[in-house]
Amino acid sequence: MFAQIGAVLSGAPTERERTPVRRQSRAAGKCEGVFWKRTNRQEVRQIVLAARRYEIACREPGTRNGPLGGVAIEVLELFANLVDFRSGRLDPSIDFLMSKLRRSRDAIVRALKALRSHGFLDWLRRYVPTGNEGRGPQVQQTSNAYRLSLPARARQFLGRFGITPPLPDDHVHAEAERIAAIEAHRASLDIEERTLFDVGDNALGQALAKLGRSIKQRESARQTESQSGSLIDRGK
């Protein structure tokens, strides 16, 4: 104990303290695979539109904001432009959101909590290694992994925008005729041509077609030998 006090008074470095992280935080790069989901522009637009209409429809008379608030709508609109459609990746930092929206940290945090409590957003807290040496886990908090979602209670406000319109009958009929014509053409091909048709005229297709041709030649040779043997037996 006296050695530690002496080290502090002399300016010598003491044992490195553990870097705290928030509860239920997970290691970045190891937790997002099952959390992020692939999406597309239409789904993201539906979420933003539903949030806007939800905000208006659920606003109490005489109040300026609804259950989400204007800043939450701004955050959601920004998220819609940041999300990676292919992977669903979405992990901007609070500082990034503050700089883009020019809102205070408290305003951003309140907006995120509102979006989460009403079902439009969810997130995972994450941490990353600090790279420092010392006893104990050397980690630090990093940006959350976010995921957009469309709550069922807000979907009703989409109306016709929330339903994928059915294909017209003429389109369905034309597509069925096209598929039937393709199948008829495929059935008319021999094994080599059919292989190139299915796989494509590429290296793999050529190799499979060559294999199919060899098999066909062997089968033909066997049939010829069998027929020759039958004729010989009859001659006897």
LOPASE-874310 format. One record per residue: x, y, z of N, C-alpha, C, O, CB in turn. Coordinates in steps of 0.2 Angstrom, whole numbers. Glycine has a CB too. Example, Ala and Ser with C-alpha at 12.3 -4.5 7.8 and 13.67 -1.06 7.14 Angstrom:
n.c1,n.c2,n.c3,ca.c1,ca.c2,ca.c3,c.c1,c.c2,c.c3,o.c1,o.c2,o.c3,cb.c1,cb.c2,cb.c3
66,-28,39,62,-22,39,66,-16,39,71,-17,42,57,-22,45
64,-11,35,68,-5,36,64,0,39,67,6,40,70,-3,29
This chain:
n.c1,n.c2,n.c3,ca.c1,ca.c2,ca.c3,c.c1,c.c2,c.c3,o.c1,o.c2,o.c3,cb.c1,cb.c2,cb.c3
4,-6,0,0,0,0,4,6,0,3,11,-4,-5,0,6
10,6,5,14,12,5,18,13,-2,20,19,-4,19,12,11
19,7,-5,23,7,-11,19,11,-17,21,15,-21,25,0,-13
12,9,-17,8,12,-22,7,20,-20,7,24,-25,1,9,-21
7,22,-14,6,29,-12,12,33,-14,12,38,-17,5,30,-5
18,29,-13,24,32,-15,25,33,-23,28,38,-25,30,28,-12
22,28,-26,23,28,-33,19,34,-36,21,38,-41,21,22,-37
13,35,-33,8,41,-35,12,47,-34,12,52,-38,2,40,-32
15,48,-28,18,54,-26,24,56,-30,25,62,-32,20,54,-19
27,51,-32,33,52,-36,32,52,-44,36,54,-48,38,46,-35
26,51,-46,24,52,-53,25,46,-57,24,46,-63,28,57,-56
26,40,-53,27,34,-57,21,31,-59,16,32,-55,31,29,-53
20,28,-65,14,25,-67,12,19,-62,16,15,-61,14,22,-74
5,19,-61,3,13,-56,0,8,-61,0,9,-67,-3,16,-52
-3,3,-58,-6,-3,-62,-12,0,-66,-16,4,-63,-8,-8,-57
-12,-2,-72,-17,1,-77,-24,-2,-75,-25,-8,-73,-16,-2,-84
-29,3,-74,-35,1,-72,-39,-2,-78,-38,-1,-84,-39,7,-69
-44,-6,-76,-48,-10,-81,-52,-4,-85,-55,0,-82,-52,-15,-78
-53,-5,-91,-57,0,-95,-64,-3,-95,-66,-8,-97,-55,0,-102
-69,1,-92,-75,-2,-91,-79,-1,-97,-78,3,-102,-79,3,-85
-84,-6,-98,-89,-6,-104,-96,-7,-101,-96,-10,-95,-87,-12,-109
-100,-5,-105,-107,-6,-102,-110,-13,-102,-107,-17,-106,-112,-1,-107
-114,-14,-98,-117,-21,-97,-120,-23,-103,-123,-19,-107,-122,-21,-91
-120,-30,-104,-122,-33,-110,-119,-31,-117,-122,-32,-122,-130,-32,-110
-113,-29,-116,-109,-27,-122,-106,-33,-125,-104,-38,-121,-104,-21,-121
-106,-34,-131,-103,-39,-135,-97,-37,-139,-96,-32,-141,-108,-43,-139
-93,-42,-141,-87,-41,-145,-89,-39,-152,-92,-43,-155,-82,-47,-145
-86,-33,-154,-88,-31,-161,-84,-36,-166,-79,-38,-165,-85,-24,-162
-88,-38,-171,-86,-42,-176,-88,-49,-175,-86,-54,-179,-78,-42,-177
-91,-51,-169,-92,-58,-167,-100,-59,-166,-102,-64,-165,-88,-60,-162
-103,-53,-165,-110,-54,-163,-115,-51,-169,-121,-52,-168,-111,-49,-157
-113,-48,-174,-118,-45,-179,-120,-50,-184,-125,-48,-187,-114,-40,-182
-117,-56,-185,-119,-60,-190,-127,-62,-190,-130,-63,-195,-115,-66,-190
-129,-64,-184,-136,-66,-183,-141,-60,-181,-147,-61,-181,-137,-71,-178
-138,-54,-181,-142,-48,-179,-143,-44,-185,-149,-42,-186,-138,-44,-174
-138,-42,-189,-140,-39,-195,-143,-43,-200,-142,-49,-201,-133,-36,-198
-148,-40,-204,-152,-44,-209,-151,-40,-215,-152,-34,-216,-159,-45,-207
-151,-44,-221,-151,-41,-227,-158,-37,-228,-163,-40,-226,-150,-46,-233
-158,-32,-232,-164,-28,-233,-164,-25,-240,-159,-26,-244,-165,-22,-228
-168,-20,-241,-168,-17,-248,-171,-10,-247,-174,-8,-242,-172,-21,-253
-171,-6,-253,-173,1,-252,-180,1,-251,-183,6,-247,-172,4,-259
-184,-3,-253,-192,-3,-252,-193,-4,-245,-198,-1,-242,-195,-8,-257
-190,-9,-242,-192,-11,-235,-190,-5,-230,-193,-3,-226,-188,-17,-233
-184,-2,-232,-182,4,-228,-186,10,-229,-188,13,-224,-174,6,-230
-188,11,-235,-193,17,-236,-200,16,-232,-203,20,-230,-194,18,-243
-202,9,-232,-208,8,-228,-207,9,-221,-212,12,-218,-210,1,-229
-202,8,-218,-201,9,-211,-201,17,-210,-204,19,-205,-194,6,-209
-197,21,-214,-197,28,-213,-204,31,-214,-206,35,-210,-192,31,-218
-208,29,-219,-214,31,-220,-219,29,-214,-223,34,-212,-217,29,-227
-219,23,-212,-223,21,-206,-221,25,-200,-226,27,-196,-222,14,-205
-215,27,-199,-213,31,-193,-216,38,-194,-219,40,-189,-206,31,-192
-216,41,-199,-218,47,-200,-226,47,-199,-228,52,-195,-217,50,-207
-230,43,-202,-237,43,-201,-239,41,-194,-244,43,-191,-240,38,-206
-235,36,-191,-236,34,-184,-235,40,-179,-239,41,-174,-231,29,-182
-230,44,-181,-229,50,-177,-235,55,-177,-237,58,-172,-222,54,-179
-238,56,-183,-243,61,-184,-250,58,-181,-253,61,-177,-244,62,-191
-251,51,-182,-257,48,-180,-258,48,-172,-263,48,-170,-258,42,-183
-252,47,-169,-252,45,-162,-251,52,-158,-250,51,-152,-247,40,-160
-250,57,-161,-249,63,-157,-255,66,-154,-260,66,-156,-246,69,-162
-254,67,-147,-260,70,-143,-262,77,-145,-258,81,-147,-258,70,-136
-268,78,-145,-271,85,-147,-267,90,-143,-267,90,-137,-278,85,-146
-265,96,-146,-262,101,-142,-255,100,-141,-252,105,-138,-266,102,-136
-252,95,-143,-245,94,-142,-241,95,-149,-244,94,-154,-243,87,-139
-235,96,-148,-230,98,-154,-228,91,-157,-228,91,-163,-225,102,-152
-226,87,-153,-223,81,-155,-227,75,-154,-231,75,-149,-216,80,-153
-226,69,-157,-229,63,-156,-225,59,-152,-221,61,-148,-231,59,-162
-226,52,-151,-222,48,-147,-215,47,-149,-211,45,-144,-226,41,-147
-213,48,-155,-206,48,-157,-202,54,-156,-197,55,-153,-206,45,-164
-205,60,-159,-202,66,-159,-198,67,-166,-196,63,-169,-197,67,-153
-197,74,-167,-194,76,-173,-187,73,-174,-185,71,-180,-194,83,-174
-183,73,-169,-176,71,-169,-176,64,-171,-172,61,-175,-173,73,-163
-181,60,-168,-181,53,-170,-182,51,-177,-179,47,-180,-186,49,-165
-187,55,-180,-188,54,-187,-182,56,-191,-180,53,-196,-194,59,-189
-178,61,-189,-172,63,-192,-167,58,-192,-163,56,-197,-169,70,-189
-166,55,-186,-161,49,-185,-163,43,-190,-159,40,-193,-161,47,-178
-170,42,-190,-172,36,-194,-171,37,-201,-169,33,-205,-179,35,-193
-172,43,-204,-170,45,-211,-163,45,-212,-161,42,-218,-173,52,-212
-159,47,-208,-152,46,-209,-150,39,-209,-145,37,-213,-148,50,-203
-152,35,-204,-151,27,-204,-153,24,-211,-149,20,-213,-155,24,-199
-158,27,-214,-161,24,-220,-156,25,-226,-155,21,-231,-167,27,-222
-152,30,-225,-147,32,-230,-140,29,-229,-136,28,-233,-146,39,-231
-139,26,-222,-133,23,-220,-133,16,-221,-127,13,-222,-131,25,-213
-138,12,-220,-138,5,-220,-136,2,-226,-137,4,-232,-145,3,-218
-132,-3,-225,-130,-7,-231,-135,-12,-233,-136,-17,-229,-123,-11,-229
-138,-12,-238,-144,-16,-240,-142,-24,-240,-145,-28,-238,-147,-14,-247
-136,-25,-243,-133,-32,-244,-132,-35,-237,-134,-41,-236,-127,-32,-248
-129,-32,-232,-127,-35,-226,-132,-33,-220,-132,-36,-215,-120,-34,-224
-135,-27,-221,-139,-24,-215,-135,-21,-211,-137,-18,-205,-143,-30,-212
-128,-20,-212,-124,-16,-208,-126,-9,-206,-127,-5,-211,-116,-17,-210
-126,-7,-200,-128,-1,-198,-125,1,-191,-127,-2,-186,-136,0,-198
-119,4,-191,-116,5,-184,-113,12,-184,-107,13,-182,-111,0,-183
-116,18,-185,-114,24,-184,-113,26,-177,-117,23,-172,-118,30,-187
-108,30,-175,-107,32,-168,-111,38,-166,-114,41,-171,-99,34,-167
-112,39,-160,-116,45,-158,-113,51,-160,-117,56,-162,-117,45,-150
-107,52,-160,-103,58,-162,-105,59,-170,-106,65,-172,-96,57,-161
-105,54,-174,-106,54,-181,-113,57,-182,-115,61,-186,-105,48,-184
-118,54,-178,-125,57,-178,-126,64,-176,-129,68,-179,-130,52,-174
-122,66,-171,-122,73,-169,-120,77,-174,-123,83,-175,-118,73,-162
-114,75,-177,-111,80,-182,-116,80,-189,-116,86,-192,-104,77,-184
-119,75,-191,-123,75,-197,-130,79,-195,-132,82,-200,-124,68,-199
-133,78,-190,-139,81,-188,-139,87,-185,-144,91,-184,-143,76,-184
-133,89,-182,-132,95,-178,-137,95,-172,-140,100,-171,-133,101,-183
-137,90,-169,-141,89,-163,-136,87,-157,-131,85,-158,-147,84,-164
-139,89,-151,-135,87,-145,-135,80,-143,-139,76,-146,-138,91,-139
-130,78,-139,-130,71,-137,-136,68,-134,-139,63,-135,-124,69,-133
-139,72,-129,-145,71,-126,-150,70,-131,-154,65,-130,-146,76,-121
-151,74,-136,-157,74,-140,-156,67,-145,-161,64,-146,-157,80,-145
-150,65,-147,-149,59,-150,-150,53,-146,-154,49,-149,-142,59,-153
-148,53,-140,-149,47,-136,-157,46,-134,-159,41,-135,-146,48,-129
-160,52,-133,-168,52,-132,-171,49,-138,-176,45,-138,-170,58,-130
-169,51,-144,-172,49,-150,-171,42,-152,-176,38,-154,-169,53,-156
-165,39,-150,-164,32,-151,-168,28,-146,-171,23,-148,-156,31,-150
-169,30,-140,-173,26,-135,-180,26,-137,-183,21,-136,-172,30,-128
-182,32,-140,-189,32,-142,-190,27,-148,-196,24,-148,-191,39,-144
-186,27,-153,-187,23,-159,-186,15,-156,-190,11,-159,-181,24,-164
-182,14,-151,-182,7,-149,-188,5,-145,-191,0,-146,-176,6,-144
-191,10,-141,-196,8,-137,-203,7,-141,-207,3,-139,-197,13,-131
-203,10,-147,-209,10,-151,-208,4,-157,-212,4,-161,-211,16,-154
-202,1,-157,-201,-5,-161,-198,-3,-168,-198,-8,-172,-208,-8,-162
-196,3,-169,-193,5,-175,-185,3,-176,-182,4,-181,-194,12,-177
-182,2,-170,-175,1,-170,-173,-4,-164,-177,-4,-159,-172,8,-169
-168,-7,-165,-165,-11,-160,-157,-11,-161,-155,-9,-166,-167,-19,-160
-154,-12,-155,-146,-12,-156,-143,-17,-151,-146,-19,-146,-144,-5,-155
-137,-18,-153,-132,-22,-148,-127,-17,-146,-124,-14,-150,-129,-28,-152
-125,-17,-140,-119,-13,-137,-113,-18,-139,-113,-24,-138,-120,-12,-130
-108,-14,-141,-102,-18,-143,-95,-15,-140,-95,-9,-137,-101,-18,-150
-90,-19,-139,-84,-17,-137,-78,-19,-141,-79,-24,-145,-82,-19,-130
-72,-16,-141,-67,-18,-145,-60,-18,-141,-60,-14,-136,-66,-13,-151
-55,-22,-142,-49,-22,-138,-46,-15,-139,-46,-12,-144,-44,-27,-141
-42,-13,-134,-39,-7,-134,-32,-7,-137,-29,-3,-139,-38,-4,-127
-29,-13,-137,-22,-15,-139,-17,-13,-133,-11,-14,-134,-21,-10,-145
-19,-11,-127,-15,-10,-122,-13,-17,-118,-17,-22,-119,-18,-5,-117
-8,-17,-115,-5,-23,-111,-7,-21,-104,-7,-16,-101,2,-24,-112
-8,-27,-100,-9,-26,-93,-14,-32,-91,-16,-36,-95,-12,-19,-92
-15,-32,-84,-20,-37,-81,-27,-35,-83,-29,-29,-83,-18,-37,-74
-31,-40,-83,-38,-39,-84,-40,-38,-92,-35,-37,-96,-40,-34,-80
-46,-38,-93,-48,-37,-100,-47,-29,-102,-50,-25,-99,-56,-38,-101
-43,-28,-107,-41,-22,-110,-46,-20,-116,-44,-21,-122,-34,-21,-112
-52,-18,-115,-57,-16,-120,-60,-10,-119,-59,-7,-113,-62,-22,-120
-63,-7,-124,-67,-1,-123,-73,-1,-127,-74,-5,-132,-62,5,-126
-78,3,-125,-84,4,-129,-83,6,-136,-79,11,-137,-89,8,-125
-87,4,-141,-87,6,-147,-94,7,-149,-99,6,-145,-84,1,-152
-96,9,-156,-102,11,-158,-107,5,-158,-105,-1,-158,-102,14,-165
-113,6,-157,-118,1,-157,-119,-2,-164,-118,1,-169,-125,3,-154
-122,-8,-164,-124,-11,-170,-132,-10,-170,-135,-13,-166,-122,-19,-171
-134,-7,-175,-141,-5,-176,-145,-9,-181,-142,-12,-186,-143,2,-177
-151,-10,-180,-156,-14,-185,-163,-11,-185,-166,-10,-180,-156,-22,-183
-165,-9,-191,-171,-6,-192,-177,-11,-192,-175,-17,-194,-171,-2,-199
-183,-9,-190,-188,-14,-190,-195,-10,-191,-195,-4,-190,-188,-19,-184
-200,-14,-193,-206,-11,-194,-211,-14,-189,-213,-20,-190,-209,-12,-201
-213,-11,-184,-218,-14,-179,-225,-15,-182,-227,-11,-186,-218,-9,-173
-228,-20,-180,-235,-22,-183,-240,-16,-181,-244,-15,-186,-237,-28,-179
-239,-12,-176,-244,-7,-174,-243,-1,-179,-248,3,-179,-244,-5,-167
-237,-1,-182,-236,5,-187,-237,3,-194,-238,7,-198,-229,8,-186
-237,-3,-195,-238,-6,-202,-245,-4,-205,-246,-2,-211,-238,-13,-203
-250,-3,-200,-257,-1,-203,-257,6,-206,-262,7,-210,-262,-2,-197
-253,10,-204,-253,17,-207,-250,17,-214,-250,22,-217,-249,21,-202
-247,12,-216,-244,12,-223,-250,11,-228,-249,14,-234,-239,6,-224
-255,8,-227,-260,7,-232,-258,3,-238,-255,-2,-237,-263,14,-234
-259,6,-244,-257,2,-250,-250,2,-251,-247,-2,-254,-260,5,-256
-246,6,-247,-239,6,-248,-236,0,-244,-230,-1,-245,-236,13,-245
-239,-3,-240,-237,-8,-236,-238,-15,-239,-236,-20,-236,-239,-8,-229
-241,-15,-245,-243,-21,-248,-240,-22,-255,-241,-17,-259,-251,-22,-248
-237,-27,-256,-234,-28,-263,-240,-30,-268,-243,-35,-267,-229,-34,-263
-241,-26,-273,-246,-27,-278,-246,-33,-281,-240,-35,-283,-247,-21,-282
-251,-37,-283,-250,-43,-287,-249,-41,-294,-251,-36,-296,-257,-47,-286
-246,-46,-297,-244,-45,-304,-251,-46,-308,-255,-50,-306,-239,-51,-307
-251,-42,-314,-257,-42,-318,-258,-49,-321,-253,-53,-322,-257,-37,-323
-264,-51,-323,-265,-58,-326,-262,-59,-332,-259,-64,-333,-273,-59,-327
-261,-54,-336,-258,-55,-343,-251,-56,-342,-247,-60,-346,-259,-48,-347
-248,-53,-337,-241,-54,-335,-239,-61,-333,-235,-64,-335,-238,-49,-330
-244,-64,-329,-243,-70,-326,-244,-75,-332,-240,-80,-332,-249,-72,-321
-249,-74,-336,-250,-79,-342,-244,-79,-347,-242,-84,-349,-256,-77,-346
-241,-73,-348,-235,-72,-352,-229,-76,-349,-226,-79,-353,-234,-65,-354
-228,-75,-343,-223,-78,-340,-224,-86,-340,-219,-90,-341,-222,-76,-332
-230,-89,-339,-231,-96,-339,-229,-98,-346,-226,-104,-347,-238,-97,-337
-231,-95,-352,-230,-97,-358,-223,-97,-360,-220,-101,-363,-234,-92,-363
-219,-92,-357,-212,-91,-358,-208,-97,-355,-204,-100,-358,-209,-85,-355
-210,-99,-349,-207,-105,-346,-209,-111,-349,-204,-116,-350,-210,-105,-338
-215,-112,-352,-217,-118,-356,-213,-119,-362,-210,-124,-364,-224,-118,-357
-212,-113,-365,-208,-113,-372,-200,-115,-370,-197,-119,-374,-208,-106,-375
-198,-113,-365,-191,-114,-363,-190,-122,-361,-185,-125,-363,-188,-110,-357
-195,-124,-358,-195,-131,-356,-195,-136,-362,-192,-141,-363,-200,-133,-351
-200,-134,-367,-200,-138,-373,-194,-138,-377,-192,-143,-380,-206,-135,-377
-191,-132,-377,-184,-131,-381,-179,-136,-378,-175,-139,-381,-182,-124,-382
-179,-136,-371,-174,-139,-367,-175,-147,-368,-170,-151,-369,-174,-138,-360
-181,-149,-369,-183,-156,-369,-180,-159,-376,-179,-165,-377,-190,-157,-368
-180,-154,-381,-178,-156,-388,-171,-157,-389,-169,-159,-394,-181,-151,-393
-167,-155,-384,-159,-155,-385,-157,-162,-382,-160,-165,-378,-156,-149,-380
-151,-164,-385,-148,-170,-383,-144,-168,-377,-144,-162,-374,-143,-172,-388
-141,-173,-374,-138,-172,-367,-132,-167,-367,-131,-163,-362,-135,-179,-365
-128,-167,-373,-123,-162,-373,-125,-155,-373,-123,-150,-370,-118,-164,-379
-130,-154,-378,-133,-147,-379,-137,-145,-373,-137,-139,-371,-138,-147,-385
-140,-150,-369,-144,-148,-363,-140,-146,-358,-141,-142,-354,-148,-154,-361
-134,-149,-357,-129,-147,-352,-126,-140,-353,-126,-136,-348,-123,-152,-352
-125,-138,-359,-123,-132,-361,-128,-127,-360,-127,-121,-358,-120,-131,-368
-134,-129,-361,-140,-124,-360,-141,-123,-352,-143,-117,-351,-146,-127,-363
-140,-128,-348,-142,-127,-341,-136,-124,-338,-137,-119,-334,-143,-134,-338
-130,-126,-339,-124,-123,-336,-121,-117,-339,-119,-112,-335,-119,-128,-335
-122,-117,-345,-119,-111,-349,-113,-113,-353,-109,-118,-352,-117,-105,-344
-111,-109,-358,-106,-111,-363,-99,-108,-360,-96,-103,-362,-107,-108,-370
-97,-111,-354,-91,-109,-351,-87,-115,-350,-88,-121,-352,-93,-105,-344
-81,-114,-346,-77,-120,-344,-80,-126,-341,-79,-132,-343,-71,-118,-340
-84,-124,-336,-88,-130,-333,-93,-133,-337,-93,-139,-337,-91,-127,-326
-97,-129,-341,-101,-132,-346,-98,-136,-351,-101,-142,-353,-105,-126,-349
-93,-134,-354,-89,-138,-359,-87,-145,-356,-87,-150,-359,-83,-134,-362
-84,-144,-350,-82,-150,-346,-87,-155,-345,-86,-161,-346,-78,-149,-340
-93,-153,-343,-99,-157,-341,-101,-160,-348,-104,-166,-348,-104,-154,-337
-102,-156,-353,-104,-158,-360,-100,-164,-362,-102,-168,-365,-104,-152,-364
-93,-163,-362,-88,-168,-364,-89,-174,-360,-89,-180,-363,-81,-166,-363
-91,-174,-354,-92,-180,-350,-98,-183,-352,-99,-189,-353,-92,-178,-342
-104,-179,-353,-110,-182,-356,-109,-185,-362,-112,-190,-364,-115,-176,-356
-105,-182,-367,-104,-185,-373,-100,-192,-373,-102,-197,-376,-100,-180,-378
-95,-192,-368,-92,-199,-367,-97,-204,-364,-96,-210,-367,-86,-198,-362
-101,-202,-360,-106,-207,-357,-110,-209,-363,-112,-215,-363,-110,-204,-351
-113,-205,-367,-117,-207,-372,-114,-211,-377,-117,-216,-379,-120,-200,-376
-107,-210,-379,-104,-214,-383,-103,-221,-380,-103,-226,-384,-97,-211,-385
-101,-222,-374,-100,-228,-371,-107,-232,-371,-107,-238,-372,-98,-228,-363
-112,-229,-369,-119,-232,-369,-121,-235,-376,-123,-240,-377,-124,-228,-367
-119,-231,-381,-120,-232,-388,-116,-238,-390,-119,-243,-394,-119,-227,-393
-110,-239,-388,-105,-244,-390,-108,-251,-386,-108,-256,-389,-98,-243,-387
-110,-250,-380,-113,-256,-377,-119,-259,-380,-120,-265,-381,-115,-254,-370
-123,-254,-383,-129,-256,-386,-127,-260,-393,-130,-265,-395,-134,-250,-388
-122,-257,-396,-120,-260,-402,-117,-267,-401,-119,-272,-405,-115,-256,-406
-113,-268,-396,-110,-274,-394,-116,-279,-392,-116,-285,-394,-105,-274,-388
-121,-277,-389,-126,-281,-387,-130,-284,-393,-132,-290,-393,-131,-278,-382
-131,-279,-397,-135,-281,-403,-131,-286,-408,-134,-291,-410,-137,-275,-408
-124,-285,-408,-120,-290,-412,-120,-297,-409,-120,-302,-412,-113,-287,-412
-120,-297,-402,-120,-303,-399,-126,-307,-400,-126,-313,-400,-119,-302,-391
-132,-303,-400,-138,-306,-401,-138,-309,-408,-141,-315,-409,-144,-302,-400
-136,-306,-413,-136,-309,-420,-132,-315,-420,-133,-319,-424,-133,-303,-425
-126,-315,-417,-121,-321,-417,-125,-327,-414,-125,-332,-417,-115,-319,-413
-128,-326,-408,-132,-331,-405,-137,-334,-410,-138,-340,-410,-135,-329,-398
-141,-330,-413,-146,-332,-418,-143,-336,-423,-146,-341,-425,-150,-326,-420
-137,-334,-426,-134,-338,-431,-132,-345,-429,-132,-349,-433,-128,-334,-434
-130,-345,-423,-129,-352,-421,-135,-356,-421,-134,-362,-419,-125,-352,-414
